[in-house]
Amino acid sequence: MTKEKIFSIVKKNLLDILEDADESAVTPDKSMKELGANSLDIVEVVSTSMRELKVKIPRSELNTLTNIGQLVDALYAAVNNKVDA
């Protein structure tokens, strides 16, 4: 799976939760907080994305992420590690 596909999944889940968010504002360099997400929204976006991709990322690793691009990178790595396992 490509990073672009993973980004589209994260973006779709974010826009589903943040109904007022501007789709064009959702870019890899933005944090979800910058887009108006609170901590519960962020947990929901991450959890939904992980379920959809059938992967898990340790909470300690998630705590170090600062923007959507880093989340996409972490999900991409998890998807590829799952395939290799």
N, CA, C and O atoms as a GROMACS GRO file, in nm:
protein
  340
    1MET      N    1   0.085  -0.119   0.000
    1MET     CA    2   0.000   0.000   0.000
    1MET      C    3   0.089   0.124   0.000
    1MET      O    4   0.192   0.128   0.068
    2THR      N    5   0.050   0.224  -0.076
    2THR     CA    6   0.131   0.345  -0.089
    2THR      C    7   0.102   0.443   0.025
    2THR      O    8  -0.001   0.436   0.091
    3LYS      N    9   0.197   0.535   0.045
    3LYS     CA   10   0.176   0.641   0.144
    3LYS      C   11   0.058   0.729   0.104
    3LYS      O   12  -0.015   0.779   0.189
    4GLU      N   13   0.040   0.748  -0.026
    4GLU     CA   14  -0.073   0.831  -0.074
    4GLU      C   15  -0.206   0.768  -0.035
    4GLU      O   16  -0.298   0.838   0.007
    5LYS      N   17  -0.216   0.635  -0.047
    5LYS     CA   18  -0.339   0.565  -0.010
    5LYS      C   19  -0.363   0.576   0.141
    5LYS      O   20  -0.475   0.598   0.186
    6ILE      N   21  -0.256   0.560   0.219
    6ILE     CA   22  -0.268   0.571   0.365
    6ILE      C   23  -0.308   0.714   0.403
    6ILE      O   24  -0.392   0.733   0.490
    7PHE      N   25  -0.247   0.814   0.337
    7PHE     CA   26  -0.285   0.953   0.364
    7PHE      C   27  -0.432   0.975   0.334
    7PHE      O   28  -0.502   1.043   0.409
    8SER      N   29  -0.481   0.916   0.224
    8SER     CA   30  -0.622   0.935   0.189
    8SER      C   31  -0.714   0.872   0.294
    8SER      O   32  -0.822   0.925   0.320
    9ILE      N   33  -0.673   0.761   0.354
    9ILE     CA   34  -0.753   0.698   0.459
    9ILE      C   35  -0.755   0.786   0.584
    9ILE      O   36  -0.861   0.810   0.642
   10VAL      N   37  -0.637   0.836   0.624
   10VAL     CA   38  -0.629   0.924   0.742
   10VAL      C   39  -0.712   1.050   0.717
   10VAL      O   40  -0.786   1.094   0.804
   11LYS      N   41  -0.698   1.108   0.598
   11LYS     CA   42  -0.770   1.231   0.564
   11LYS      C   43  -0.921   1.208   0.568
   11LYS      O   44  -0.995   1.290   0.622
   12LYS      N   45  -0.966   1.096   0.511
   12LYS     CA   46  -1.110   1.064   0.511
   12LYS      C   47  -1.161   1.051   0.655
   12LYS      O   48  -1.266   1.105   0.688
   13ASN      N   49  -1.086   0.980   0.739
   13ASN     CA   50  -1.128   0.963   0.879
   13ASN      C   51  -1.127   1.096   0.954
   13ASN      O   52  -1.216   1.122   1.035
   14LEU      N   53  -1.030   1.180   0.927
   14LEU     CA   54  -1.023   1.311   0.991
   14LEU      C   55  -1.141   1.398   0.948
   14LEU      O   56  -1.204   1.463   1.032
   15LEU      N   57  -1.171   1.399   0.820
   15LEU     CA   58  -1.283   1.480   0.770
   15LEU      C   59  -1.418   1.428   0.819
   15LEU      O   60  -1.511   1.505   0.838
   16ASP      N   61  -1.428   1.296   0.840
   16ASP     CA   62  -1.551   1.238   0.896
   16ASP      C   63  -1.575   1.289   1.038
   16ASP      O   64  -1.689   1.315   1.077
   17ILE      N   65  -1.467   1.303   1.115
   17ILE     CA   66  -1.479   1.344   1.255
   17ILE      C   67  -1.488   1.496   1.268
   17ILE      O   68  -1.566   1.548   1.348
   18LEU      N   69  -1.407   1.567   1.190
   18LEU     CA   70  -1.408   1.714   1.192
   18LEU      C   71  -1.493   1.764   1.076
   18LEU      O   72  -1.440   1.798   0.970
   19GLU      N   73  -1.621   1.768   1.097
   19GLU     CA   74  -1.712   1.802   0.988
   19GLU      C   75  -1.692   1.943   0.933
   19GLU      O   76  -1.727   1.970   0.818
   20ASP      N   77  -1.636   2.032   1.015
   20ASP     CA   78  -1.615   2.170   0.970
   20ASP      C   79  -1.480   2.191   0.903
   20ASP      O   80  -1.452   2.301   0.854
   21ALA      N   81  -1.396   2.089   0.899
   21ALA     CA   82  -1.260   2.105   0.844
   21ALA      C   83  -1.266   2.126   0.693
   21ALA      O   84  -1.349   2.068   0.623
   22ASP      N   85  -1.176   2.210   0.645
   22ASP     CA   86  -1.161   2.236   0.503
   22ASP      C   87  -1.073   2.127   0.444
   22ASP      O   88  -0.958   2.111   0.485
   23GLU      N   89  -1.126   2.052   0.349
   23GLU     CA   90  -1.053   1.940   0.291
   23GLU      C   91  -0.916   1.982   0.236
   23GLU      O   92  -0.818   1.909   0.250
   24SER      N   93  -0.909   2.099   0.175
   24SER     CA   94  -0.782   2.144   0.116
   24SER      C   95  -0.679   2.181   0.223
   24SER      O   96  -0.560   2.190   0.192
   25ALA      N   97  -0.723   2.201   0.347
   25ALA     CA   98  -0.630   2.236   0.455
   25ALA      C   99  -0.562   2.112   0.513
   25ALA      O  100  -0.462   2.125   0.585
   26VAL      N  101  -0.613   1.993   0.483
   26VAL     CA  102  -0.556   1.869   0.536
   26VAL      C  103  -0.435   1.831   0.451
   26VAL      O  104  -0.448   1.774   0.343
   27THR      N  105  -0.318   1.864   0.504
   27THR     CA  106  -0.192   1.834   0.435
   27THR      C  107  -0.098   1.762   0.531
   27THR      O  108  -0.115   1.772   0.652
   28PRO      N  109  -0.001   1.688   0.478
   28PRO     CA  110   0.088   1.611   0.566
   28PRO      C  111   0.165   1.694   0.668
   28PRO      O  112   0.202   1.644   0.774
   29ASP      N  113   0.191   1.820   0.638
   29ASP     CA  114   0.270   1.903   0.730
   29ASP      C  115   0.188   1.964   0.843
   29ASP      O  116   0.245   2.027   0.932
   30LYS      N  117   0.057   1.948   0.841
   30LYS     CA  118  -0.031   2.003   0.945
   30LYS      C  119  -0.051   1.902   1.057
   30LYS      O  120  -0.049   1.781   1.036
   31SER      N  121  -0.069   1.956   1.176
   31SER     CA  122  -0.108   1.868   1.288
   31SER      C  123  -0.261   1.866   1.292
   31SER      O  124  -0.327   1.957   1.242
   32MET      N  125  -0.315   1.762   1.352
   32MET     CA  126  -0.461   1.754   1.362
   32MET      C  127  -0.514   1.865   1.452
   32MET      O  128  -0.625   1.914   1.430
   33LYS      N  129  -0.436   1.905   1.553
   33LYS     CA  130  -0.478   2.016   1.640
   33LYS      C  131  -0.492   2.145   1.561
   33LYS      O  132  -0.585   2.222   1.583
   34GLU      N  133  -0.398   2.169   1.467
   34GLU     CA  134  -0.406   2.289   1.382
   34GLU      C  135  -0.536   2.291   1.302
   34GLU      O  136  -0.586   2.398   1.268
   35LEU      N  137  -0.590   2.173   1.272
   35LEU     CA  138  -0.712   2.162   1.194
   35LEU      C  139  -0.837   2.165   1.281
   35LEU      O  140  -0.949   2.156   1.230
   36GLY      N  141  -0.818   2.177   1.414
   36GLY     CA  142  -0.932   2.189   1.504
   36GLY      C  143  -0.966   2.064   1.582
   36GLY      O  144  -1.069   2.060   1.650
   37ALA      N  145  -0.882   1.960   1.574
   37ALA     CA  146  -0.910   1.836   1.645
   37ALA      C  147  -0.870   1.848   1.792
   37ALA      O  148  -0.765   1.904   1.824
   38ASN      N  149  -0.953   1.795   1.880
   38ASN     CA  150  -0.914   1.785   2.020
   38ASN      C  151  -0.853   1.646   2.041
   38ASN      O  152  -0.846   1.566   1.948
   39SER      N  153  -0.809   1.618   2.162
   39SER     CA  154  -0.737   1.492   2.186
   39SER      C  155  -0.826   1.370   2.159
   39SER      O  156  -0.777   1.268   2.110
   40LEU      N  157  -0.953   1.378   2.191
   40LEU     CA  158  -1.043   1.265   2.163
   40LEU      C  159  -1.061   1.244   2.013
   40LEU      O  160  -1.066   1.131   1.965
   41ASP      N  161  -1.070   1.355   1.938
   41ASP     CA  162  -1.080   1.345   1.792
   41ASP      C  163  -0.957   1.275   1.734
   41ASP      O  164  -0.968   1.189   1.647
   42ILE      N  165  -0.840   1.313   1.786
   42ILE     CA  166  -0.714   1.256   1.735
   42ILE      C  167  -0.710   1.105   1.763
   42ILE      O  168  -0.674   1.027   1.676
   43VAL      N  169  -0.748   1.066   1.885
   43VAL     CA  170  -0.752   0.924   1.919
   43VAL      C  171  -0.846   0.849   1.825
   43VAL      O  172  -0.814   0.740   1.778
   44GLU      N  173  -0.960   0.907   1.797
   44GLU     CA  174  -1.058   0.844   1.709
   44GLU      C  175  -1.004   0.830   1.566
   44GLU      O  176  -1.020   0.724   1.505
   45VAL      N  177  -0.940   0.934   1.514
   45VAL     CA  178  -0.883   0.928   1.378
   45VAL      C  179  -0.775   0.820   1.372
   45VAL      O  180  -0.774   0.739   1.279
   46VAL      N  181  -0.686   0.819   1.470
   46VAL     CA  182  -0.576   0.721   1.470
   46VAL      C  183  -0.631   0.580   1.486
   46VAL      O  184  -0.591   0.489   1.413
   47SER      N  185  -0.724   0.560   1.580
   47SER     CA  186  -0.780   0.426   1.604
   47SER      C  187  -0.855   0.375   1.481
   47SER      O  188  -0.839   0.260   1.441
   48THR      N  189  -0.935   0.460   1.421
   48THR     CA  190  -1.012   0.421   1.302
   48THR      C  191  -0.918   0.387   1.187
   48THR      O  192  -0.940   0.290   1.115
   49SER      N  193  -0.814   0.467   1.170
   49SER     CA  194  -0.718   0.442   1.062
   49SER      C  195  -0.644   0.310   1.085
   49SER      O  196  -0.624   0.233   0.991
   50MET      N  197  -0.603   0.284   1.209
   50MET     CA  198  -0.533   0.158   1.238
   50MET      C  199  -0.626   0.038   1.216
   50MET      O  200  -0.583  -0.064   1.161
   51ARG      N  201  -0.752   0.049   1.258
   51ARG     CA  202  -0.848  -0.060   1.235
   51ARG      C  203  -0.866  -0.085   1.086
   51ARG      O  204  -0.865  -0.200   1.041
   52GLU      N  205  -0.881   0.022   1.011
   52GLU     CA  206  -0.902   0.009   0.866
   52GLU      C  207  -0.782  -0.057   0.798
   52GLU      O  208  -0.798  -0.136   0.705
   53LEU      N  209  -0.662  -0.024   0.846
   53LEU     CA  210  -0.540  -0.080   0.788
   53LEU      C  211  -0.499  -0.212   0.853
   53LEU      O  212  -0.404  -0.278   0.809
   54LYS      N  213  -0.570  -0.251   0.960
   54LYS     CA  214  -0.543  -0.375   1.032
   54LYS      C  215  -0.400  -0.379   1.088
   54LYS      O  216  -0.330  -0.479   1.075
   55VAL      N  217  -0.359  -0.268   1.149
   55VAL     CA  218  -0.227  -0.259   1.212
   55VAL      C  219  -0.242  -0.197   1.350
   55VAL      O  220  -0.344  -0.136   1.382
   56LYS      N  221  -0.138  -0.213   1.431
   56LYS     CA  222  -0.131  -0.147   1.562
   56LYS      C  223   0.003  -0.077   1.573
   56LYS      O  224   0.106  -0.129   1.530
   57ILE      N  225   0.000   0.040   1.632
   57ILE     CA  226   0.122   0.116   1.659
   57ILE      C  227   0.124   0.141   1.809
   57ILE      O  228   0.023   0.186   1.865
   58PRO      N  229   0.236   0.114   1.875
   58PRO     CA  230   0.243   0.137   2.020
   58PRO      C  231   0.214   0.283   2.055
   58PRO      O  232   0.256   0.375   1.984
   59ARG      N  233   0.143   0.303   2.164
   59ARG     CA  234   0.108   0.438   2.209
   59ARG      C  235   0.232   0.524   2.229
   59ARG      O  236   0.231   0.644   2.200
   60SER      N  237   0.341   0.462   2.278
   60SER     CA  238   0.465   0.538   2.300
   60SER      C  239   0.518   0.596   2.169
   60SER      O  240   0.574   0.706   2.168
   61GLU      N  241   0.501   0.523   2.061
   61GLU     CA  242   0.545   0.573   1.930
   61GLU      C  243   0.450   0.682   1.880
   61GLU      O  244   0.495   0.781   1.821
   62LEU      N  245   0.321   0.666   1.903
   62LEU     CA  246   0.223   0.765   1.859
   62LEU      C  247   0.244   0.899   1.930
   62LEU      O  248   0.221   1.005   1.872
   63ASN      N  249   0.288   0.895   2.056
   63ASN     CA  250   0.307   1.018   2.133
   63ASN      C  251   0.416   1.108   2.077
   63ASN      O  252   0.419   1.227   2.108
   64THR      N  253   0.505   1.054   1.995
   64THR     CA  254   0.614   1.134   1.940
   64THR      C  255   0.578   1.201   1.807
   64THR      O  256   0.655   1.282   1.756
   65LEU      N  257   0.462   1.168   1.752
   65LEU     CA  258   0.424   1.222   1.621
   65LEU      C  259   0.369   1.363   1.636
   65LEU      O  260   0.292   1.392   1.728
   66THR      N  261   0.410   1.451   1.544
   66THR     CA  262   0.365   1.591   1.555
   66THR      C  263   0.279   1.638   1.438
   66THR      O  264   0.217   1.744   1.447
   67ASN      N  265   0.274   1.561   1.329
   67ASN     CA  266   0.189   1.603   1.218
   67ASN      C  267   0.132   1.482   1.145
   67ASN      O  268   0.166   1.368   1.174
   68ILE      N  269   0.044   1.509   1.050
   68ILE     CA  270  -0.025   1.402   0.978
   68ILE      C  271   0.074   1.320   0.895
   68ILE      O  272   0.059   1.198   0.884
   69GLY      N  273   0.174   1.385   0.838
   69GLY     CA  274   0.273   1.313   0.759
   69GLY      C  275   0.348   1.210   0.840
   69GLY      O  276   0.375   1.100   0.792
   70GLN      N  277   0.381   1.244   0.965
   70GLN     CA  278   0.450   1.148   1.052
   70GLN      C  279   0.358   1.030   1.086
   70GLN      O  280   0.405   0.917   1.097
   71LEU      N  281   0.230   1.056   1.104
   71LEU     CA  282   0.134   0.949   1.129
   71LEU      C  283   0.127   0.858   1.007
   71LEU      O  284   0.128   0.736   1.020
   72VAL      N  285   0.120   0.918   0.888
   72VAL     CA  286   0.117   0.838   0.765
   72VAL      C  287   0.243   0.752   0.754
   72VAL      O  288   0.235   0.635   0.719
   73ASP      N  289   0.359   0.810   0.784
   73ASP     CA  290   0.485   0.734   0.780
   73ASP      C  291   0.481   0.616   0.877
   73ASP      O  292   0.523   0.505   0.842
   74ALA      N  293   0.430   0.639   0.999
   74ALA     CA  294   0.424   0.532   1.100
   74ALA      C  295   0.327   0.422   1.056
   74ALA      O  296   0.356   0.304   1.071
   75LEU      N  297   0.212   0.462   1.001
   75LEU     CA  298   0.116   0.363   0.951
   75LEU      C  299   0.174   0.286   0.833
   75LEU      O  300   0.156   0.164   0.823
   76TYR      N  301   0.242   0.356   0.746
   76TYR     CA  302   0.307   0.293   0.629
   76TYR      C  303   0.409   0.188   0.675
   76TYR      O  304   0.412   0.077   0.623
   77ALA      N  305   0.491   0.224   0.773
   77ALA     CA  306   0.589   0.131   0.827
   77ALA      C  307   0.521   0.009   0.890
   77ALA      O  308   0.566  -0.104   0.872
   78ALA      N  309   0.412   0.034   0.963
   78ALA     CA  310   0.339  -0.076   1.028
   78ALA      C  311   0.277  -0.169   0.924
   78ALA      O  312   0.280  -0.291   0.941
   79VAL      N  313   0.220  -0.113   0.818
   79VAL     CA  314   0.161  -0.194   0.712
   79VAL      C  315   0.269  -0.280   0.646
   79VAL      O  316   0.248  -0.399   0.621
   80ASN      N  317   0.384  -0.222   0.617
   80ASN     CA  318   0.491  -0.297   0.552
   80ASN      C  319   0.552  -0.401   0.644
   80ASN      O  320   0.590  -0.508   0.597
   81ASN      N  321   0.563  -0.372   0.773
   81ASN     CA  322   0.615  -0.471   0.868
   81ASN      C  323   0.518  -0.588   0.882
   81ASN      O  324   0.560  -0.702   0.899
   82LYS      N  325   0.389  -0.559   0.876
   82LYS     CA  326   0.287  -0.664   0.886
   82LYS      C  327   0.298  -0.758   0.766
   82LYS      O  328   0.287  -0.880   0.781
   83VAL      N  329   0.321  -0.702   0.648
   83VAL     CA  330   0.334  -0.782   0.526
   83VAL      C  331   0.456  -0.872   0.535
   83VAL      O  332   0.453  -0.987   0.490
   84ASP      N  333   0.567  -0.818   0.593
   84ASP     CA  334   0.691  -0.894   0.602
   84ASP      C  335   0.684  -1.004   0.708
   84ASP      O  336   0.755  -1.105   0.700
   85ALA      N  337   0.601  -0.984   0.806
   85ALA     CA  338   0.597  -1.078   0.921
   85ALA      C  339   0.541  -1.213   0.882
   85ALA      O  340   0.531  -1.302   0.966
   0.00000   0.00000   0.00000
